[in-house]
Amino acid sequence: MSSGLSRLEIQSNGRGFVEITAEVNQRIAGSQIENGLCHLFLLHTSASLLITENADRDVRADLETFMQKCAPDGDPSYRHDMEGADDMPAHIRSVLTATELTVPVRNGRLALGTWQGIYLWEHRYRPHLRRLELTLTRAYSV
């Protein structure tokens, strides 16, 4: 197997979702890897990565509503609030979700289902520039 590593920088607009599927597919196309694996690793502790519905934005709104119940902003039981009321909830959200994903590559593209997209989920209210390591590994037939 051979592989390649590159860094993606994603600008968030604050709390919410940024679909990155097209950008990841562009990197795969540039690598000329037809079949293999794409691994994404987020270099932050207050955002996450996920694969979710890309057709109906209500799914993402409902995920945000659910997460607000699990990790409410400004909960007085949190001690860590150095950067504001959303600081500790952002870390909890990150721990409950994922900071890395691995997706098969088939025919030079992410092998996602019809309604799946890859998203950066920003958990902070302020916009942030988020960095991801993208590793592509080529599969060989044996």
Secondary structure, DSSP 8 states (H G I E B T S, - for coil): --EEEEEEEEE--SSEEEE-HHHHHHHHHHHT--SEEEEEEE--SSEEEEEEESS-HHHHHHHHHHHHHHS-TT-TT----TT-TTHHHHHHHHHHS-SEEEEEEETTEE---TTEEEEEEE-SSS--EEEEEEEEEE----
